[in-house]
Amino acid sequence: VAYTDSHGIDALAELWARSSPRSLPGALWRIYLVRVVIRQDPDGTALLFQRGTEVLATIDAAVAGAPQPAGPDEITELADQLLRGLFRGDFAVALDRAGAFCRILSAGCTSIADDSDPINPERSTELTTRASRLSLTADEFSAAARLFRAGNLD
């Protein structure tokens, strides 16, 4: 974590970026990417997260573990918690939390895209594409957590 904070994630990218999402390196890579996205735009991520919790009627907000309301500082801390959870032995739980977090962001993106469509269709398209990617990443985290629990995450 300290290495990537100081030097970026290029070295990890060379090792893990092409890994299957249903593998240990693939799951680790996706967690690091989520953390980078959060750290690059904590304000925007907090907005998407807040909106997602408002429109998503699931337990994902509780699973993700962010306080309500979650501002930029809380979202950044959540990213660090997710990453630390990987290395403390709660690997499957960390993956479940990351999946829940991505589902919430996806819902936030979709909701804001709907609001933006009449006045800014390009932004709406961007957010819809992002929502789709986040939803896929959430599914990948959930699959990796199931595989880990079954002892089949390579």
TIVO-2410 file (N, C-alpha, C; in nm, 3 decimals):
# residues 154
REC num residu      c1      c2      c3 atome chaine
REC   1      V   0.083  -0.119   0.000     N      A
REC   1      V   0.000   0.000   0.000    CA      A
REC   1      V   0.087   0.125   0.000     C      A
REC   2      A   0.188   0.127   0.089     N      A
REC   2      A   0.277   0.243   0.096    CA      A
REC   2      A   0.353   0.259  -0.036     C      A
REC   3      Y   0.395   0.147  -0.095     N      A
REC   3      Y   0.468   0.154  -0.221    CA      A
REC   3      Y   0.381   0.217  -0.329     C      A
REC   4      T   0.257   0.172  -0.342     N      A
REC   4      T   0.171   0.227  -0.447    CA      A
REC   4      T   0.136   0.372  -0.418     C      A
REC   5      D   0.126   0.409  -0.289     N      A
REC   5      D   0.100   0.549  -0.257    CA      A
REC   5      D   0.215   0.638  -0.299     C      A
REC   6      S   0.336   0.587  -0.288     N      A
REC   6      S   0.455   0.666  -0.324    CA      A
REC   6      S   0.489   0.661  -0.472     C      A
REC   7      H   0.472   0.544  -0.533     N      A
REC   7      H   0.521   0.524  -0.669    CA      A
REC   7      H   0.412   0.501  -0.773     C      A
REC   8      G   0.288   0.499  -0.732     N      A
REC   8      G   0.180   0.471  -0.826    CA      A
REC   8      G   0.157   0.322  -0.839     C      A
REC   9      I   0.065   0.286  -0.926     N      A
REC   9      I   0.029   0.144  -0.938    CA      A
REC   9      I   0.082   0.081  -1.066     C      A
REC  10      D   0.176   0.145  -1.131     N      A
REC  10      D   0.228   0.090  -1.256    CA      A
REC  10      D   0.290  -0.048  -1.240     C      A
REC  11      A   0.365  -0.068  -1.132     N      A
REC  11      A   0.427  -0.200  -1.110    CA      A
REC  11      A   0.321  -0.307  -1.090     C      A
REC  12      L   0.217  -0.273  -1.014     N      A
REC  12      L   0.107  -0.368  -0.995    CA      A
REC  12      L   0.034  -0.394  -1.125     C      A
REC  13      A   0.019  -0.290  -1.205     N      A
REC  13      A  -0.049  -0.306  -1.333    CA      A
REC  13      A   0.022  -0.408  -1.419     C      A
REC  14      E   0.154  -0.401  -1.421     N      A
REC  14      E   0.231  -0.497  -1.500    CA      A
REC  14      E   0.208  -0.640  -1.452     C      A
REC  15      L   0.191  -0.657  -1.323     N      A
REC  15      L   0.174  -0.790  -1.266    CA      A
REC  15      L   0.030  -0.841  -1.274     C      A
REC  16      W  -0.068  -0.754  -1.248     N      A
REC  16      W  -0.204  -0.801  -1.222    CA      A
REC  16      W  -0.311  -0.755  -1.320     C      A
REC  17      A  -0.287  -0.654  -1.399     N      A
REC  17      A  -0.394  -0.593  -1.479    CA      A
REC  17      A  -0.463  -0.690  -1.575     C      A
REC  18      R  -0.393  -0.787  -1.625     N      A
REC  18      R  -0.453  -0.880  -1.722    CA      A
REC  18      R  -0.507  -1.007  -1.655     C      A
REC  19      S  -0.503  -1.010  -1.524     N      A
REC  19      S  -0.548  -1.128  -1.451    CA      A
REC  19      S  -0.700  -1.140  -1.454     C      A
REC  20      S  -0.746  -1.261  -1.453     N      A
REC  20      S  -0.890  -1.288  -1.449    CA      A
REC  20      S  -0.950  -1.228  -1.322     C      A
REC  21      P  -1.070  -1.172  -1.332     N      A
REC  21      P  -1.134  -1.119  -1.212    CA      A
REC  21      P  -1.166  -1.227  -1.110     C      A
REC  22      R  -1.162  -1.352  -1.154     N      A
REC  22      R  -1.190  -1.464  -1.065    CA      A
REC  22      R  -1.061  -1.530  -1.018     C      A
REC  23      S  -0.959  -1.446  -1.000     N      A
REC  23      S  -0.831  -1.492  -0.947    CA      A
REC  23      S  -0.786  -1.397  -0.837     C      A
REC  24      L  -0.695  -1.444  -0.754     N      A
REC  24      L  -0.643  -1.359  -0.647    CA      A
REC  24      L  -0.581  -1.231  -0.701     C      A
REC  25      P  -0.490  -1.239  -0.800     N      A
REC  25      P  -0.433  -1.114  -0.851    CA      A
REC  25      P  -0.538  -1.024  -0.916     C      A
REC  26      G  -0.635  -1.084  -0.982     N      A
REC  26      G  -0.741  -1.004  -1.045    CA      A
REC  26      G  -0.825  -0.930  -0.942     C      A
REC  27      A  -0.858  -0.999  -0.833     N      A
REC  27      A  -0.936  -0.935  -0.725    CA      A
REC  27      A  -0.855  -0.823  -0.660     C      A
REC  28      L  -0.727  -0.850  -0.634     N      A
REC  28      L  -0.641  -0.748  -0.574    CA      A
REC  28      L  -0.630  -0.625  -0.664     C      A
REC  29      W  -0.612  -0.650  -0.793     N      A
REC  29      W  -0.600  -0.541  -0.889    CA      A
REC  29      W  -0.725  -0.453  -0.886     C      A
REC  30      R  -0.842  -0.516  -0.884     N      A
REC  30      R  -0.966  -0.440  -0.885    CA      A
REC  30      R  -0.983  -0.357  -0.757     C      A
REC  31      I  -0.941  -0.413  -0.643     N      A
REC  31      I  -0.947  -0.338  -0.518    CA      A
REC  31      I  -0.857  -0.214  -0.527     C      A
REC  32      Y  -0.737  -0.233  -0.578     N      A
REC  32      Y  -0.647  -0.119  -0.593    CA      A
REC  32      Y  -0.706  -0.015  -0.687     C      A
REC  33      L  -0.769  -0.059  -0.796     N      A
REC  33      L  -0.829   0.037  -0.889    CA      A
REC  33      L  -0.941   0.117  -0.822     C      A
REC  34      V  -1.024   0.048  -0.745     N      A
REC  34      V  -1.132   0.118  -0.675    CA      A
REC  34      V  -1.072   0.223  -0.581     C      A
REC  35      R  -0.967   0.186  -0.511     N      A
REC  35      R  -0.902   0.280  -0.420    CA      A
REC  35      R  -0.846   0.401  -0.495     C      A
REC  36      V  -0.784   0.377  -0.610     N      A
REC  36      V  -0.729   0.487  -0.690    CA      A
REC  36      V  -0.840   0.580  -0.737     C      A
REC  37      V  -0.950   0.523  -0.784     N      A
REC  37      V  -1.063   0.604  -0.831    CA      A
REC  37      V  -1.114   0.693  -0.718     C      A
REC  38      I  -1.127   0.636  -0.599     N      A
REC  38      I  -1.175   0.712  -0.483    CA      A
REC  38      I  -1.078   0.825  -0.451     C      A
REC  39      R  -0.950   0.793  -0.447     N      A
REC  39      R  -0.850   0.894  -0.409    CA      A
REC  39      R  -0.835   1.003  -0.515     C      A
REC  40      Q  -0.861   0.971  -0.641     N      A
REC  40      Q  -0.850   1.072  -0.746    CA      A
REC  40      Q  -0.964   1.175  -0.739     C      A
REC  41      D  -1.081   1.131  -0.692     N      A
REC  41      D  -1.196   1.222  -0.687    CA      A
REC  41      D  -1.284   1.189  -0.567     C      A
REC  42      P  -1.235   1.218  -0.446     N      A
REC  42      P  -1.315   1.184  -0.328    CA      A
REC  42      P  -1.447   1.261  -0.321     C      A
REC  43      D  -1.450   1.384  -0.370     N      A
REC  43      D  -1.574   1.461  -0.367    CA      A
REC  43      D  -1.679   1.401  -0.460     C      A
REC  44      G  -1.638   1.372  -0.582     N      A
REC  44      G  -1.730   1.312  -0.679    CA      A
REC  44      G  -1.775   1.174  -0.636     C      A
REC  45      T  -1.682   1.096  -0.579     N      A
REC  45      T  -1.717   0.962  -0.532    CA      A
REC  45      T  -1.815   0.970  -0.416     C      A
REC  46      A  -1.793   1.065  -0.326     N      A
REC  46      A  -1.885   1.082  -0.213    CA      A
REC  46      A  -2.025   1.119  -0.262     C      A
REC  47      L  -2.033   1.204  -0.363     N      A
REC  47      L  -2.162   1.242  -0.420    CA      A
REC  47      L  -2.233   1.119  -0.480     C      A
REC  48      L  -2.158   1.042  -0.558     N      A
REC  48      L  -2.217   0.921  -0.619    CA      A
REC  48      L  -2.260   0.822  -0.511     C      A
REC  49      F  -2.178   0.807  -0.408     N      A
REC  49      F  -2.210   0.715  -0.300    CA      A
REC  49      F  -2.337   0.760  -0.227     C      A
REC  50      Q  -2.344   0.889  -0.195     N      A
REC  50      Q  -2.461   0.940  -0.125    CA      A
REC  50      Q  -2.587   0.919  -0.208     C      A
REC  51      R  -2.580   0.953  -0.336     N      A
REC  51      R  -2.697   0.935  -0.421    CA      A
REC  51      R  -2.733   0.787  -0.431     C      A
REC  52      G  -2.633   0.703  -0.444     N      A
REC  52      G  -2.658   0.559  -0.453    CA      A
REC  52      G  -2.729   0.505  -0.330     C      A
REC  53      T  -2.689   0.552  -0.212     N      A
REC  53      T  -2.755   0.504  -0.089    CA      A
REC  53      T  -2.899   0.553  -0.082     C      A
REC  54      E  -2.927   0.666  -0.145     N      A
REC  54      E  -3.063   0.721  -0.145    CA      A
REC  54      E  -3.156   0.644  -0.238     C      A
REC  55      V  -3.103   0.589  -0.347     N      A
REC  55      V  -3.190   0.524  -0.446    CA      A
REC  55      V  -3.185   0.372  -0.443     C      A
REC  56      L  -3.087   0.314  -0.377     N      A
REC  56      L  -3.070   0.169  -0.377    CA      A
REC  56      L  -3.136   0.111  -0.252     C      A
REC  57      A  -3.234   0.027  -0.273     N      A
REC  57      A  -3.308  -0.033  -0.161    CA      A
REC  57      A  -3.255  -0.173  -0.131     C      A
REC  58      T  -3.128  -0.179  -0.092     N      A
REC  58      T  -3.064  -0.306  -0.057    CA      A
REC  58      T  -2.984  -0.287   0.071     C      A
REC  59      I  -2.921  -0.393   0.116     N      A
REC  59      I  -2.837  -0.383   0.236    CA      A
REC  59      I  -2.694  -0.340   0.202     C      A
REC  60      D  -2.669  -0.304   0.078     N      A
REC  60      D  -2.534  -0.271   0.035    CA      A
REC  60      D  -2.469  -0.160   0.116     C      A
REC  61      A  -2.546  -0.061   0.160     N      A
REC  61      A  -2.487   0.047   0.240    CA      A
REC  61      A  -2.433  -0.007   0.372     C      A
REC  62      A  -2.505  -0.098   0.434     N      A
REC  62      A  -2.459  -0.159   0.559    CA      A
REC  62      A  -2.337  -0.248   0.534     C      A
REC  63      V  -2.339  -0.322   0.425     N      A
REC  63      V  -2.227  -0.412   0.392    CA      A
REC  63      V  -2.101  -0.331   0.361     C      A
REC  64      A  -2.115  -0.223   0.285     N      A
REC  64      A  -2.000  -0.141   0.249    CA      A
REC  64      A  -1.935  -0.082   0.374     C      A
REC  65      G  -2.016  -0.045   0.472     N      A
REC  65      G  -1.961  -0.001   0.600    CA      A
REC  65      G  -1.923   0.145   0.608     C      A
REC  66      A  -1.971   0.228   0.519     N      A
REC  66      A  -1.941   0.371   0.527    CA      A
REC  66      A  -2.044   0.438   0.618     C      A
REC  67      P  -2.000   0.538   0.694     N      A
REC  67      P  -2.096   0.609   0.778    CA      A
REC  67      P  -2.192   0.692   0.692     C      A
REC  68      Q  -2.305   0.728   0.750     N      A
REC  68      Q  -2.401   0.812   0.680    CA      A
REC  68      Q  -2.415   0.944   0.753     C      A
REC  69      P  -2.402   1.056   0.690     N      A
REC  69      P  -2.362   1.071   0.550    CA      A
REC  69      P  -2.212   1.047   0.534     C      A
REC  70      A  -2.173   1.010   0.417     N      A
REC  70      A  -2.032   0.981   0.388    CA      A
REC  70      A  -1.977   1.090   0.296     C      A
REC  71      G  -1.896   1.175   0.352     N      A
REC  71      G  -1.831   1.280   0.273    CA      A
REC  71      G  -1.700   1.230   0.215     C      A
REC  72      P  -1.624   1.317   0.153     N      A
REC  72      P  -1.497   1.278   0.090    CA      A
REC  72      P  -1.399   1.211   0.186     C      A
REC  73      D  -1.389   1.262   0.308     N      A
REC  73      D  -1.295   1.202   0.404    CA      A
REC  73      D  -1.337   1.061   0.443     C      A
REC  74      E  -1.467   1.042   0.464     N      A
REC  74      E  -1.518   0.910   0.501    CA      A
REC  74      E  -1.504   0.810   0.386     C      A
REC  75      I  -1.524   0.856   0.265     N      A
REC  75      I  -1.510   0.769   0.148    CA      A
REC  75      I  -1.364   0.728   0.130     C      A
REC  76      T  -1.273   0.822   0.149     N      A
REC  76      T  -1.130   0.790   0.139    CA      A
REC  76      T  -1.090   0.691   0.247     C      A
REC  77      E  -1.140   0.709   0.367     N      A
REC  77      E  -1.111   0.616   0.476    CA      A
REC  77      E  -1.169   0.478   0.445     C      A
REC  78      L  -1.288   0.473   0.385     N      A
REC  78      L  -1.347   0.345   0.348    CA      A
REC  78      L  -1.257   0.271   0.248     C      A
REC  79      A  -1.202   0.344   0.152     N      A
REC  79      A  -1.112   0.282   0.054    CA      A
REC  79      A  -0.993   0.218   0.124     C      A
REC  80      D  -0.938   0.289   0.221     N      A
REC  80      D  -0.824   0.235   0.296    CA      A
REC  80      D  -0.865   0.116   0.381     C      A
REC  81      Q  -0.984   0.121   0.440     N      A
REC  81      Q  -1.034   0.009   0.520    CA      A
REC  81      Q  -1.051  -0.117   0.434     C      A
REC  82      L  -1.104  -0.099   0.314     N      A
REC  82      L  -1.122  -0.213   0.224    CA      A
REC  82      L  -0.988  -0.278   0.195     C      A
REC  83      L  -0.890  -0.197   0.164     N      A
REC  83      L  -0.759  -0.249   0.131    CA      A
REC  83      L  -0.693  -0.316   0.252     C      A
REC  84      R  -0.704  -0.253   0.369     N      A
REC  84      R  -0.647  -0.315   0.489    CA      A
REC  84      R  -0.715  -0.447   0.521     C      A
REC  85      G  -0.845  -0.455   0.497     N      A
REC  85      G  -0.919  -0.578   0.524    CA      A
REC  85      G  -0.867  -0.696   0.445     C      A
REC  86      L  -0.814  -0.670   0.327     N      A
REC  86      L  -0.757  -0.776   0.244    CA      A
REC  86      L  -0.639  -0.841   0.312     C      A
REC  87      F  -0.563  -0.761   0.386     N      A
REC  87      F  -0.438  -0.810   0.442    CA      A
REC  87      F  -0.448  -0.846   0.590     C      A
REC  88      R  -0.567  -0.830   0.648     N      A
REC  88      R  -0.588  -0.867   0.788    CA      A
REC  88      R  -0.654  -1.003   0.802     C      A
REC  89      G  -0.686  -1.064   0.693     N      A
REC  89      G  -0.746  -1.195   0.701    CA      A
REC  89      G  -0.895  -1.197   0.672     C      A
REC  90      D  -0.960  -1.080   0.656     N      A
REC  90      D  -1.100  -1.082   0.619    CA      A
REC  90      D  -1.114  -1.060   0.470     C      A
REC  91      F  -1.048  -1.144   0.394     N      A
REC  91      F  -1.041  -1.124   0.250    CA      A
REC  91      F  -1.179  -1.130   0.184     C      A
REC  92      A  -1.257  -1.233   0.214     N      A
REC  92      A  -1.390  -1.245   0.152    CA      A
REC  92      A  -1.480  -1.130   0.195     C      A
REC  93      V  -1.471  -1.090   0.321     N      A
REC  93      V  -1.551  -0.978   0.370    CA      A
REC  93      V  -1.510  -0.849   0.297     C      A
REC  94      A  -1.381  -0.829   0.279     N      A
REC  94      A  -1.333  -0.710   0.207    CA      A
REC  94      A  -1.386  -0.710   0.063     C      A
REC  95      L  -1.387  -0.826   0.000     N      A
REC  95      L  -1.440  -0.835  -0.137    CA      A
REC  95      L  -1.590  -0.808  -0.139     C      A
REC  96      D  -1.663  -0.861  -0.040     N      A
REC  96      D  -1.807  -0.832  -0.033    CA      A
REC  96      D  -1.832  -0.684  -0.012     C      A
REC  97      R  -1.753  -0.621   0.075     N      A
REC  97      R  -1.767  -0.478   0.099    CA      A
REC  97      R  -1.736  -0.398  -0.028     C      A
REC  98      A  -1.632  -0.437  -0.099     N      A
REC  98      A  -1.597  -0.368  -0.224    CA      A
REC  98      A  -1.709  -0.383  -0.326     C      A
REC  99      G  -1.767  -0.503  -0.334     N      A
REC  99      G  -1.879  -0.525  -0.426    CA      A
REC  99      G  -1.998  -0.437  -0.391     C      A
REC 100      A  -2.030  -0.429  -0.263     N      A
REC 100      A  -2.141  -0.345  -0.219    CA      A
REC 100      A  -2.113  -0.198  -0.251     C      A
REC 101      F  -1.990  -0.155  -0.226     N      A
REC 101      F  -1.951  -0.018  -0.256    CA      A
REC 101      F  -1.970   0.013  -0.405     C      A
REC 102      C  -1.924  -0.078  -0.490     N      A
REC 102      C  -1.937  -0.057  -0.635    CA      A
REC 102      C  -2.084  -0.055  -0.679     C      A
REC 103      R  -2.168  -0.140  -0.619     N      A
REC 103      R  -2.311  -0.139  -0.653    CA      A
REC 103      R  -2.375  -0.005  -0.614     C      A
REC 104      I  -2.335   0.049  -0.499     N      A
REC 104      I  -2.387   0.179  -0.456    CA      A
REC 104      I  -2.343   0.288  -0.552     C      A
REC 105      L  -2.215   0.289  -0.589     N      A
REC 105      L  -2.167   0.389  -0.685    CA      A
REC 105      L  -2.238   0.376  -0.818     C      A
REC 106      S  -2.260   0.253  -0.863     N      A
REC 106      S  -2.330   0.230  -0.988    CA      A
REC 106      S  -2.471   0.289  -0.984     C      A
REC 107      A  -2.541   0.265  -0.874     N      A
REC 107      A  -2.676   0.322  -0.859    CA      A
REC 107      A  -2.672   0.474  -0.858     C      A
REC 108      G  -2.571   0.531  -0.792     N      A
REC 108      G  -2.555   0.676  -0.790    CA      A
REC 108      G  -2.528   0.731  -0.929     C      A
REC 109      C  -2.442   0.663  -1.004     N      A
REC 109      C  -2.414   0.706  -1.142    CA      A
REC 109      C  -2.541   0.704  -1.227     C      A
REC 110      T  -2.617   0.596  -1.215     N      A
REC 110      T  -2.739   0.582  -1.294    CA      A
REC 110      T  -2.839   0.692  -1.259     C      A
REC 111      S  -2.854   0.718  -1.131     N      A
REC 111      S  -2.949   0.821  -1.088    CA      A
REC 111      S  -2.909   0.960  -1.138     C      A
REC 112      I  -2.782   0.993  -1.123     N      A
REC 112      I  -2.736   1.124  -1.168    CA      A
REC 112      I  -2.739   1.133  -1.321     C      A
REC 113      A  -2.712   1.021  -1.388     N      A
REC 113      A  -2.722   1.018  -1.535    CA      A
REC 113      A  -2.865   1.049  -1.579     C      A
REC 114      D  -2.962   0.992  -1.509     N      A
REC 114      D  -3.102   1.019  -1.542    CA      A
REC 114      D  -3.134   1.168  -1.525     C      A
REC 115      D  -3.082   1.228  -1.418     N      A
REC 115      D  -3.104   1.371  -1.395    CA      A
REC 115      D  -3.036   1.456  -1.501     C      A
REC 116      S  -2.919   1.412  -1.547     N      A
REC 116      S  -2.838   1.491  -1.641    CA      A
REC 116      S  -2.883   1.479  -1.785     C      A
REC 117      D  -2.952   1.373  -1.818     N      A
REC 117      D  -2.982   1.344  -1.959    CA      A
REC 117      D  -3.047   1.459  -2.035     C      A
REC 118      P  -3.148   1.526  -1.982     N      A
REC 118      P  -3.210   1.633  -2.061    CA      A
REC 118      P  -3.119   1.753  -2.085     C      A
REC 119      I  -3.029   1.782  -1.992     N      A
REC 119      I  -2.948   1.903  -2.007    CA      A
REC 119      I  -2.805   1.877  -2.053     C      A
REC 120      N  -2.755   1.756  -2.029     N      A
REC 120      N  -2.618   1.723  -2.066    CA      A
REC 120      N  -2.610   1.575  -2.105     C      A
REC 121      P  -2.654   1.541  -2.226     N      A
REC 121      P  -2.658   1.400  -2.266    CA      A
REC 121      P  -2.520   1.333  -2.270     C      A
REC 122      E  -2.415   1.410  -2.299     N      A
REC 122      E  -2.281   1.351  -2.300    CA      A
REC 122      E  -2.241   1.305  -2.160     C      A
REC 123      R  -2.267   1.388  -2.061     N      A
REC 123      R  -2.237   1.352  -1.922    CA      A
REC 123      R  -2.321   1.233  -1.879     C      A
REC 124      S  -2.443   1.232  -1.922     N      A
REC 124      S  -2.533   1.120  -1.891    CA      A
REC 124      S  -2.478   0.989  -1.949     C      A
REC 125      T  -2.430   0.995  -2.071     N      A
REC 125      T  -2.372   0.876  -2.134    CA      A
REC 125      T  -2.247   0.830  -2.060     C      A
REC 126      E  -2.162   0.925  -2.021     N      A
REC 126      E  -2.042   0.893  -1.942    CA      A
REC 126      E  -2.078   0.821  -1.813     C      A
REC 127      L  -2.176   0.876  -1.742     N      A
REC 127      L  -2.216   0.818  -1.614    CA      A
REC 127      L  -2.281   0.681  -1.632     C      A
REC 128      T  -2.357   0.664  -1.739     N      A
REC 128      T  -2.420   0.535  -1.765    CA      A
REC 128      T  -2.314   0.429  -1.795     C      A
REC 129      T  -2.213   0.465  -1.871     N      A
REC 129      T  -2.103   0.373  -1.900    CA      A
REC 129      T  -2.029   0.338  -1.771     C      A
REC 130      R  -2.005   0.438  -1.689     N      A
REC 130      R  -1.938   0.415  -1.561    CA      A
REC 130      R  -2.022   0.324  -1.471     C      A
REC 131      A  -2.152   0.346  -1.469     N      A
REC 131      A  -2.242   0.262  -1.390    CA      A
REC 131      A  -2.233   0.117  -1.434     C      A
REC 132      S  -2.230   0.096  -1.564     N      A
REC 132      S  -2.219  -0.041  -1.617    CA      A
REC 132      S  -2.089  -0.107  -1.573     C      A
REC 133      R  -1.980  -0.034  -1.581     N      A
REC 133      R  -1.850  -0.089  -1.540    CA      A
REC 133      R  -1.847  -0.118  -1.390     C      A
REC 134      L  -1.904  -0.028  -1.311     N      A
REC 134      L  -1.907  -0.049  -1.167    CA      A
REC 134      L  -1.994  -0.169  -1.131     C      A
REC 135      S  -2.103  -0.186  -1.201     N      A
REC 135      S  -2.191  -0.301  -1.176    CA      A
REC 135      S  -2.117  -0.432  -1.208     C      A
REC 136      L  -2.046  -0.433  -1.319     N      A
REC 136      L  -1.967  -0.551  -1.356    CA      A
REC 136      L  -1.859  -0.578  -1.251     C      A
REC 137      T  -1.792  -0.474  -1.206     N      A
REC 137      T  -1.687  -0.490  -1.104    CA      A
REC 137      T  -1.748  -0.543  -0.974     C      A
REC 138      A  -1.865  -0.495  -0.938     N      A
REC 138      A  -1.933  -0.545  -0.818    CA      A
REC 138      A  -1.960  -0.695  -0.831     C      A
REC 139      D  -2.007  -0.736  -0.946     N      A
REC 139      D  -2.032  -0.879  -0.970    CA      A
REC 139      D  -1.903  -0.959  -0.962     C      A
REC 140      E  -1.794  -0.903  -1.013     N      A
REC 140      E  -1.665  -0.971  -1.008    CA      A
REC 140      E  -1.617  -0.986  -0.864     C      A
REC 141      F  -1.635  -0.883  -0.782     N      A
REC 141      F  -1.598  -0.892  -0.641    CA      A
REC 141      F  -1.680  -1.000  -0.570     C      A
REC 142      S  -1.808  -1.003  -0.597     N      A
REC 142      S  -1.895  -1.102  -0.534    CA      A
REC 142      S  -1.855  -1.243  -0.574     C      A
REC 143      A  -1.825  -1.263  -0.701     N      A
REC 143      A  -1.782  -1.395  -0.749    CA      A
REC 143      A  -1.650  -1.435  -0.685     C      A
REC 144      A  -1.557  -1.341  -0.675     N      A
REC 144      A  -1.427  -1.370  -0.613    CA      A
REC 144      A  -1.445  -1.405  -0.465     C      A
REC 145      A  -1.536  -1.337  -0.396     N      A
REC 145      A  -1.561  -1.368  -0.254    CA      A
REC 145      A  -1.616  -1.510  -0.240     C      A
REC 146      R  -1.708  -1.547  -0.327     N      A
REC 146      R  -1.764  -1.684  -0.323    CA      A
REC 146      R  -1.655  -1.787  -0.350     C      A
REC 147      L  -1.572  -1.760  -0.449     N      A
REC 147      L  -1.464  -1.852  -0.481    CA      A
REC 147      L  -1.365  -1.863  -0.365     C      A
REC 148      F  -1.333  -1.753  -0.300     N      A
REC 148      F  -1.241  -1.754  -0.188    CA      A
REC 148      F  -1.297  -1.839  -0.074     C      A
REC 149      R  -1.425  -1.820  -0.044     N      A
REC 149      R  -1.488  -1.897   0.064    CA      A
REC 149      R  -1.488  -2.047   0.033     C      A
REC 150      A  -1.498  -2.080  -0.094     N      A
REC 150      A  -1.499  -2.221  -0.135    CA      A
REC 150      A  -1.358  -2.277  -0.150     C      A
REC 151      G  -1.258  -2.192  -0.132     N      A
REC 151      G  -1.119  -2.236  -0.146    CA      A
REC 151      G  -1.076  -2.252  -0.290     C      A
REC 152      N  -1.145  -2.181  -0.383     N      A
REC 152      N  -1.116  -2.197  -0.524    CA      A
REC 152      N  -1.066  -2.070  -0.594     C      A
REC 153      L  -1.026  -1.970  -0.517     N      A
REC 153      L  -0.974  -1.848  -0.578    CA      A
REC 153      L  -0.826  -1.871  -0.604     C      A
REC 154      D  -0.789  -1.877  -0.732     N      A
REC 154      D  -0.650  -1.906  -0.772    CA      A
REC 154      D  -0.561  -1.788  -0.748     C      A
***
